Amino acid sequence: MSLLSVEGLGIAFGGLKAVDNVSFSVNPGEIVSVIGPNGAGKTTLFNMISGVYMPKSGKVKLSGEEVTGFSPHLLARRGMSRTFQNLQIFQNMTVLENAIAGFHLREKGSVFADLLGLPASRRRSRKAQAGARELLARVGLANAAELEAGNLSYGALKRLEIARALALDTKVLLLDEPAAGCNAVETEEIDHLIAEVAASGVAILLVEHDMKMVMRISNHIVVLDHGVKIAEGDPATVARNPDVVAAYLGTQAQEASHAHG
């Protein structure tokens, strides 16, 4: 069964259809990328799936349960996490404190227990810290745990944001341009990290403008044009689609096509 299922999703703003009847699914361990030019509806689609916007039509299902229009907070408790184009990092907190922040949404303890420093609260705190250190090791930031987050490179901050998203016992991870602003080395590090996360069984939905990265790591690609799905398939199929080549990818798609040929 698909971890994430999008069925006929649509929304309009001021009478203009921003996304129209888009459907696809993401299975455990699969990387599905959504591509298209600026204004194609990629971020709007993400916003509907992640509970920021309420779709006008269609359904979103998470592990078979319909979650259309659920708040991001409720989706996170069910195993859906998202990163954003703009970093959502606490620059003045340590790297470890940022990672621990990701665990707070999972906690079900009493505020009074926390205020009084009761044993249950202390146990939760120790568990969150241990989990955060484990995640930092997973994203290659174990040695930076005590550093102030603002001192990290841009690529490292992107990896920290992914670590924090994974703190929610994530089953489905939505990544909104994770390599934006990164240099070639940083992009490669994020590329490897995404592949490792998928290999652990997490379903990944990716929006990314770096077409070489998309073609390299995606199992399946969905192409949007003015909010409508115009093509989908594996990277080789999409790269050879003449409509896609003409509209979005150009020579990058032809290069990718030769690479997959």
C-alpha positions as a Markdown table, in Angstrom:
| # | Residue | x | y | z |
|---|---|---|---|---|
| 1 | Met | 0.0 | 0.0 | 0.0 |
| 2 | Ser | 1.2 | 3.5 | -0.8 |
| 3 | Leu | 2.3 | 5.6 | 2.1 |
| 4 | Leu | 1.1 | 8.8 | 0.4 |
| 5 | Ser | -1.7 | 8.9 | -2.1 |
| 6 | Val | -2.9 | 12.0 | -3.9 |
| 7 | Glu | -6.2 | 11.7 | -5.7 |
| 8 | Gly | -7.5 | 14.3 | -8.1 |
| 9 | Leu | -6.2 | 17.2 | -6.0 |
| 10 | Gly | -7.2 | 20.7 | -7.1 |
| 11 | Ile | -7.4 | 24.3 | -5.9 |
| 12 | Ala | -8.3 | 27.7 | -7.4 |
| 13 | Phe | -7.4 | 31.2 | -6.4 |
| 14 | Gly | -9.7 | 34.0 | -7.6 |
| 15 | Gly | -11.2 | 31.7 | -10.2 |
| 16 | Leu | -7.8 | 30.7 | -11.6 |
| 17 | Lys | -7.0 | 27.0 | -11.2 |
| 18 | Ala | -3.6 | 26.7 | -9.6 |
| 19 | Val | -3.6 | 22.9 | -9.4 |
| 20 | Asp | -6.1 | 20.9 | -11.4 |
| 21 | Asn | -6.9 | 17.2 | -10.9 |
| 22 | Val | -3.4 | 15.9 | -9.9 |
| 23 | Ser | -3.0 | 12.3 | -8.8 |
| 24 | Phe | 0.0 | 10.2 | -7.9 |
| 25 | Ser | 1.3 | 8.0 | -5.1 |
| 26 | Val | 4.5 | 7.4 | -3.2 |
| 27 | Asn | 5.5 | 4.0 | -1.8 |
| 28 | Pro | 7.8 | 3.2 | 1.1 |
| 29 | Gly | 11.4 | 3.8 | 0.2 |
| 30 | Glu | 10.5 | 5.6 | -3.1 |
| 31 | Ile | 11.7 | 9.1 | -4.2 |
| 32 | Val | 9.0 | 10.9 | -6.3 |
| 33 | Ser | 10.0 | 14.3 | -7.7 |
| 34 | Val | 7.5 | 17.0 | -8.8 |
| 35 | Ile | 9.0 | 19.2 | -11.5 |
| 36 | Gly | 7.9 | 22.1 | -13.7 |
| 37 | Pro | 8.7 | 25.8 | -14.3 |
| 38 | Asn | 8.0 | 28.6 | -11.9 |
| 39 | Gly | 4.2 | 29.0 | -11.5 |
| 40 | Ala | 3.5 | 25.3 | -12.4 |
| 41 | Gly | 1.8 | 24.7 | -9.1 |
| 42 | Lys | 4.5 | 22.7 | -7.3 |
| 43 | Thr | 4.6 | 24.6 | -4.0 |
| 44 | Thr | 0.8 | 24.9 | -4.0 |
| 45 | Leu | 0.5 | 21.2 | -4.4 |
| 46 | Phe | 2.9 | 20.7 | -1.5 |
| 47 | Asn | 0.9 | 23.1 | 0.6 |
| 48 | Met | -2.3 | 21.1 | 0.0 |
| 49 | Ile | -0.6 | 17.8 | 0.8 |
| 50 | Ser | 1.0 | 19.2 | 4.0 |
| 51 | Gly | -2.2 | 20.9 | 5.3 |
| 52 | Val | -1.3 | 24.5 | 4.7 |
| 53 | Tyr | -4.1 | 24.9 | 2.1 |
| 54 | Met | -7.4 | 23.1 | 2.0 |
| 55 | Pro | -8.0 | 21.5 | -1.4 |
| 56 | Lys | -11.1 | 22.5 | -3.3 |
| 57 | Ser | -11.3 | 19.0 | -4.8 |
| 58 | Gly | -9.6 | 15.6 | -4.4 |
| 59 | Lys | -8.2 | 13.6 | -1.5 |
| 60 | Val | -4.9 | 13.1 | 0.4 |
| 61 | Lys | -4.3 | 9.7 | 2.0 |
| 62 | Leu | -1.6 | 8.9 | 4.5 |
| 63 | Ser | -1.1 | 5.1 | 5.1 |
| 64 | Gly | -4.6 | 4.6 | 3.8 |
| 65 | Glu | -6.2 | 7.1 | 6.0 |
| 66 | Glu | -7.8 | 10.2 | 4.4 |
| 67 | Val | -6.1 | 13.3 | 5.9 |
| 68 | Thr | -7.3 | 15.9 | 3.4 |
| 69 | Gly | -7.0 | 19.3 | 5.0 |
| 70 | Phe | -5.5 | 18.1 | 8.3 |
| 71 | Ser | -3.3 | 20.6 | 10.0 |
| 72 | Pro | 0.5 | 20.2 | 9.6 |
| 73 | His | 0.5 | 19.5 | 13.4 |
| 74 | Leu | -1.9 | 16.5 | 13.0 |
| 75 | Leu | -0.1 | 15.3 | 9.9 |
| 76 | Ala | 3.2 | 15.3 | 11.8 |
| 77 | Arg | 1.8 | 13.1 | 14.5 |
| 78 | Arg | 0.7 | 10.7 | 11.8 |
| 79 | Gly | 4.2 | 10.6 | 10.3 |
| 80 | Met | 4.3 | 13.3 | 7.6 |
| 81 | Ser | 7.1 | 15.9 | 7.9 |
| 82 | Arg | 8.0 | 18.8 | 5.6 |
| 83 | Thr | 11.0 | 21.1 | 5.0 |
| 84 | Phe | 10.6 | 24.5 | 3.4 |
| 85 | Gln | 12.4 | 26.5 | 0.7 |
| 86 | Asn | 13.4 | 29.0 | 3.3 |
| 87 | Leu | 15.3 | 27.6 | 6.3 |
| 88 | Gln | 13.3 | 27.2 | 9.5 |
| 89 | Ile | 16.3 | 27.0 | 11.8 |
| 90 | Phe | 16.9 | 28.6 | 15.2 |
| 91 | Gln | 20.2 | 30.3 | 14.3 |
| 92 | Asn | 21.0 | 31.3 | 18.0 |
| 93 | Met | 20.4 | 27.8 | 19.3 |
| 94 | Thr | 22.9 | 25.0 | 19.2 |
| 95 | Val | 22.7 | 22.3 | 16.5 |
| 96 | Leu | 21.7 | 19.8 | 19.2 |
| 97 | Glu | 19.0 | 22.1 | 20.5 |
| 98 | Asn | 17.6 | 22.5 | 17.0 |
| 99 | Ala | 17.4 | 18.7 | 16.6 |
| 100 | Ile | 15.8 | 18.3 | 20.0 |
| 101 | Ala | 13.1 | 20.8 | 19.0 |
| 102 | Gly | 11.9 | 18.3 | 16.4 |
| 103 | Phe | 11.0 | 15.8 | 19.2 |
| 104 | His | 8.7 | 18.2 | 21.1 |
| 105 | Leu | 5.7 | 17.5 | 18.9 |
| 106 | Arg | 5.9 | 13.8 | 19.7 |
| 107 | Glu | 5.8 | 14.4 | 23.5 |
| 108 | Lys | 2.6 | 13.8 | 25.3 |
| 109 | Gly | 3.7 | 14.6 | 28.8 |
| 110 | Ser | 2.2 | 17.1 | 31.3 |
| 111 | Val | 3.3 | 20.8 | 31.2 |
| 112 | Phe | 3.3 | 20.7 | 35.1 |
| 113 | Ala | 5.6 | 17.7 | 35.1 |
| 114 | Asp | 8.0 | 19.7 | 32.9 |
| 115 | Leu | 7.7 | 22.8 | 35.1 |
| 116 | Leu | 8.4 | 20.8 | 38.2 |
| 117 | Gly | 11.1 | 18.7 | 36.7 |
| 118 | Leu | 9.4 | 15.5 | 37.6 |
| 119 | Pro | 11.1 | 12.1 | 36.8 |
| 120 | Ala | 8.8 | 11.5 | 33.8 |
| 121 | Ser | 9.8 | 14.9 | 32.3 |
| 122 | Arg | 13.5 | 14.2 | 32.9 |
| 123 | Arg | 13.2 | 10.8 | 31.2 |
| 124 | Arg | 11.6 | 12.4 | 28.1 |
| 125 | Ser | 14.3 | 15.0 | 28.0 |
| 126 | Arg | 17.1 | 12.4 | 28.1 |
| 127 | Lys | 15.3 | 10.3 | 25.4 |
| 128 | Ala | 14.9 | 13.4 | 23.1 |
| 129 | Gln | 18.6 | 14.3 | 23.5 |
| 130 | Ala | 19.7 | 10.7 | 22.7 |
| 131 | Gly | 17.4 | 10.6 | 19.7 |
| 132 | Ala | 18.6 | 14.0 | 18.5 |
| 133 | Arg | 22.3 | 13.0 | 18.7 |
| 134 | Glu | 21.4 | 9.8 | 16.8 |
| 135 | Leu | 19.8 | 11.9 | 14.0 |
| 136 | Leu | 22.7 | 14.3 | 13.9 |
| 137 | Ala | 25.1 | 11.4 | 13.4 |
| 138 | Arg | 22.8 | 10.1 | 10.6 |
| 139 | Val | 23.0 | 13.5 | 8.7 |
| 140 | Gly | 26.8 | 13.9 | 9.3 |
| 141 | Leu | 26.6 | 16.6 | 12.0 |
| 142 | Ala | 27.5 | 14.7 | 15.1 |
| 143 | Asn | 30.7 | 16.7 | 15.6 |
| 144 | Ala | 28.8 | 20.0 | 15.3 |
| 145 | Ala | 26.2 | 19.2 | 18.0 |
| 146 | Glu | 27.4 | 21.9 | 20.5 |
| 147 | Leu | 28.0 | 24.6 | 17.8 |
| 148 | Glu | 25.6 | 27.5 | 17.4 |
| 149 | Ala | 23.5 | 26.7 | 14.3 |
| 150 | Gly | 24.3 | 30.1 | 12.8 |
| 151 | Asn | 27.9 | 29.0 | 12.4 |
| 152 | Leu | 27.1 | 26.1 | 10.0 |
| 153 | Ser | 27.5 | 26.2 | 6.3 |
| 154 | Tyr | 24.3 | 26.6 | 4.2 |
| 155 | Gly | 24.5 | 22.9 | 3.1 |
| 156 | Ala | 24.9 | 21.8 | 6.7 |
| 157 | Leu | 21.9 | 23.9 | 7.8 |
| 158 | Lys | 19.8 | 22.1 | 5.1 |
| 159 | Arg | 20.9 | 18.7 | 6.5 |
| 160 | Leu | 20.0 | 19.9 | 10.0 |
| 161 | Glu | 16.5 | 20.8 | 8.8 |
| 162 | Ile | 16.1 | 17.3 | 7.4 |
| 163 | Ala | 17.3 | 15.8 | 10.7 |
| 164 | Arg | 14.7 | 17.8 | 12.6 |
| 165 | Ala | 12.0 | 16.7 | 10.2 |
| 166 | Leu | 13.0 | 13.1 | 10.8 |
| 167 | Ala | 12.6 | 13.5 | 14.5 |
| 168 | Leu | 8.9 | 13.0 | 14.1 |
| 169 | Asp | 9.1 | 9.3 | 13.4 |
| 170 | Thr | 8.6 | 10.2 | 9.8 |
| 171 | Lys | 7.0 | 7.9 | 7.3 |
| 172 | Val | 6.5 | 10.5 | 4.5 |
| 173 | Leu | 9.0 | 13.3 | 4.0 |
| 174 | Leu | 8.2 | 16.3 | 1.8 |
| 175 | Leu | 11.3 | 18.2 | 0.7 |
| 176 | Asp | 10.8 | 21.6 | -0.9 |
| 177 | Glu | 14.0 | 22.5 | -2.8 |
| 178 | Pro | 16.4 | 20.9 | -0.4 |
| 179 | Ala | 19.4 | 21.8 | -2.6 |
| 180 | Ala | 18.5 | 25.4 | -3.4 |
| 181 | Gly | 21.4 | 27.7 | -2.7 |
| 182 | Cys | 23.8 | 24.8 | -2.2 |
| 183 | Asn | 27.1 | 24.4 | -4.0 |
| 184 | Ala | 28.0 | 21.2 | -5.9 |
| 185 | Val | 29.6 | 19.5 | -2.9 |
| 186 | Glu | 26.7 | 20.4 | -0.6 |
| 187 | Thr | 24.2 | 19.2 | -3.2 |
| 188 | Glu | 26.0 | 15.9 | -3.4 |
| 189 | Glu | 25.9 | 15.5 | 0.4 |
| 190 | Ile | 22.1 | 16.2 | 0.4 |
| 191 | Asp | 21.7 | 13.9 | -2.6 |
| 192 | His | 23.3 | 11.0 | -0.6 |
| 193 | Leu | 21.3 | 11.8 | 2.5 |
| 194 | Ile | 18.0 | 11.7 | 0.7 |
| 195 | Ala | 18.9 | 8.3 | -0.9 |
| 196 | Glu | 19.9 | 7.0 | 2.6 |
| 197 | Val | 16.6 | 8.2 | 4.1 |
| 198 | Ala | 14.6 | 6.5 | 1.3 |
| 199 | Ala | 16.6 | 3.3 | 1.7 |
| 200 | Ser | 15.4 | 3.2 | 5.4 |
| 201 | Gly | 11.8 | 2.9 | 4.1 |
| 202 | Val | 10.7 | 6.5 | 4.2 |
| 203 | Ala | 8.6 | 7.7 | 1.3 |
| 204 | Ile | 10.0 | 11.0 | -0.1 |
| 205 | Leu | 8.2 | 13.6 | -2.2 |
| 206 | Leu | 10.6 | 16.1 | -3.6 |
| 207 | Val | 10.3 | 19.5 | -5.4 |
| 208 | Glu | 13.7 | 20.5 | -6.8 |
| 209 | His | 15.0 | 22.7 | -9.6 |
| 210 | Asp | 18.4 | 21.0 | -9.9 |
| 211 | Met | 17.4 | 18.6 | -12.8 |
| 212 | Lys | 20.7 | 16.6 | -12.6 |
| 213 | Met | 19.9 | 15.8 | -9.0 |
| 214 | Val | 16.3 | 15.0 | -9.8 |
| 215 | Met | 17.2 | 12.6 | -12.7 |
| 216 | Arg | 19.9 | 11.0 | -10.5 |
| 217 | Ile | 17.9 | 10.1 | -7.4 |
| 218 | Ser | 14.3 | 9.9 | -8.4 |
| 219 | Asn | 12.4 | 6.6 | -8.9 |
| 220 | His | 9.4 | 8.5 | -10.4 |
| 221 | Ile | 8.9 | 12.0 | -11.7 |
| 222 | Val | 5.6 | 14.0 | -12.0 |
| 223 | Val | 5.7 | 16.9 | -14.4 |
| 224 | Leu | 3.3 | 19.9 | -13.9 |
| 225 | Asp | 2.5 | 22.7 | -16.3 |
| 226 | His | 0.1 | 25.4 | -15.1 |
| 227 | Gly | -1.2 | 23.2 | -12.4 |
| 228 | Val | -1.9 | 20.2 | -14.7 |
| 229 | Lys | 0.0 | 16.9 | -14.8 |
| 230 | Ile | 1.4 | 16.6 | -18.3 |
| 231 | Ala | 3.7 | 13.7 | -17.9 |
| 232 | Glu | 5.0 | 11.2 | -15.4 |
| 233 | Gly | 7.3 | 8.1 | -15.3 |
| 234 | Asp | 10.8 | 7.0 | -14.5 |
| 235 | Pro | 13.6 | 9.5 | -15.2 |
| 236 | Ala | 14.5 | 8.0 | -18.6 |
| 237 | Thr | 10.9 | 8.1 | -19.8 |
| 238 | Val | 10.4 | 11.7 | -18.6 |
| 239 | Ala | 13.8 | 12.9 | -20.0 |
| 240 | Arg | 12.8 | 11.6 | -23.5 |
| 241 | Asn | 9.3 | 13.1 | -23.4 |
| 242 | Pro | 9.3 | 15.7 | -26.2 |
| 243 | Asp | 6.8 | 18.0 | -24.4 |
| 244 | Val | 8.9 | 17.9 | -21.2 |
| 245 | Val | 12.1 | 18.5 | -23.1 |
| 246 | Ala | 10.7 | 21.5 | -25.0 |
| 247 | Ala | 8.9 | 23.0 | -22.0 |
| 248 | Tyr | 11.3 | 22.6 | -19.0 |
| 249 | Leu | 14.4 | 20.6 | -19.3 |
| 250 | Gly | 16.0 | 21.4 | -22.6 |
| 251 | Thr | 19.6 | 20.2 | -23.0 |
| 252 | Gln | 19.6 | 19.0 | -19.3 |
| 253 | Ala | 16.9 | 16.5 | -20.2 |
| 254 | Gln | 18.7 | 15.4 | -23.3 |
| 255 | Glu | 21.9 | 14.9 | -21.3 |
| 256 | Ala | 19.9 | 12.9 | -18.7 |
| 257 | Ser | 18.3 | 10.9 | -21.5 |
| 258 | His | 21.8 | 9.9 | -22.8 |
| 259 | Ala | 22.9 | 9.1 | -19.2 |
| 260 | His | 19.9 | 6.7 | -18.8 |
| 261 | Gly | 20.2 | 5.3 | -22.4 |
